[in-house]
Amino acid sequence: MEYLQYGFIQRALISGVFIALICSTLGVLIVLRRLSLIGDGLAHVTFGSVALGLALRIYPLYITLPIALVSSLAILKMTERARVMGDAAIGVVSSIGIAGGVILASMAGGFNVDLFSYLFGNILAISREETILSIILSVIVLGVILCYYHEILSITFDEESARASGIKTDRINKILVILTAVTVVLTMNVVGIMLISALLILPAVTAFQIARGFKSSLVISAVTSVLSVILGIFISIAVNLPTGATIVLTNFFFFMAAFLTRLGKDHL
Amino acid sequence: MKIIEVENLRSRYNGLNVLDDITFSVSEGDYIGLVGPNGSGKTTLIKNILGILRPESGQIRLFGQDRSEFHAWYRVGYLPQRLSSLNPGFPSTVEEIVALGLISRKRRSGYSVDAYRDAVEKALHMLNISDIRKKKIGELSGGQQQRVLIARAIINEPDLIILDEPAAALDPETREQSYALLTHLNRQKNVTIMLVTHDIGSIGQYANKLLLVDRRVVFYGSFDEFCSSIHITDLFGTHSQHVICHRHEF
């Protein structure tokens, strides 16, 4: 517990818990809407925009957030208007992000240390300002989800019936992808660009193994996600492992435990 | 009172003309059987009425109001034709799914938690699914899932219910029960019903009007008119018309 007196660990825990909460909540929604890969796609876009920020010497978060927002809306528009299937639209935006990032990185003289730190993340290096920003954005994301909870659940279950009950489904879909973009950018600091989608998907699929209802799915997803971040941070410090990867593997441990529990129940 | 008014409706899908110059109206207490061959535009028509699709041209009014200005969606219950695409892994209990029907009412102020609980109880009881309320939707049979979705459609005690092939996944017994419930709502509570069906042979037992579409309105009127129409004999053949009209007499 002596670790807790260090400011960098306090900041890592606080921002990690908030980001875990939004990832787990949004994860349930995007997995059920069969948009699991949107996290991966937007993560690739953040790679391109981080490279752009580093090349232009602008703090990457300032450039990553607007680019991720525009890209998330582009995915939605492509799906709605250009008759591109959801996964194909994610693929298009994702590959443009990676290609742009590689070109910018090579123009800047190759993959430098800064770019690598964003690829694999380092929550222990999170600054005070980043922690405050994480808290503010997380509260906004959670507040919006809470505000539109019934509408989001209704659309997630059956979009057609939701529209027939007067819900503005286009608006809710837009809100959902915008929240995902904000979450992906925030998660970049916790586990790095390469592992963002793991933090979105793993807690959700863990919950689906054992939860019986929608509310319990959200609760189980949130609990396993928060525990994974806290345990991941402590384990990584104690055993000297990369924190982001340890958090993801802790999440996977919870998934296996839930999976085996369900398997055991099914065979009883 | 007119519940649905459709005037000169034209609708396109994927660049194709699906509906052309559709005009008809539905009065309070009507029970309409909406029939037509595959690809005739039945589902497109109800999706236009419900605002799921936007028409190319024409006017739709619900309860006397232009559909674009209509906000009282709690007065309309809808059962989509989508049971086969239901995600079996969706983590929701029967109770949660049925309660989703209340969304259009919950957004109005003054709807208490008690009223919410009572409405869920009543809908579960009406469809005889109280005993499976805690089960996950994916664990149910096709017939049970359909009953859950019907419960969701009627939970607001709507004045108009639109159903897209509700009997498709049901065994004969459940089908009869579902039709009996709709007939009860129509006759005892004056609920207006529009039911899309391929089961033209038995719809005459329940509905008082038949709307036959094939991109255009081919026939709209009472069963008596349908049965005496020579034009319809040409379209269906004497045998089919006889089957429909024979059942209607019972």
Interface residues (C-beta under 8 A of the other chain):
Chain A: L32 H150 E151 L153 S154 F157 D158 E160 S161 A162 R163 A164 S165 G166 I167 A207 F208 A211 R212 G213 F214 K215 S216 S217
Chain B: K47 L50 G51 I52 H71 W73 Y74 V76 Y78 P80 R82 N87 G89 F90 P91 S92 T93 E95 E96 I97 L100 G101 I103 S104 K106 K134 K136 R152
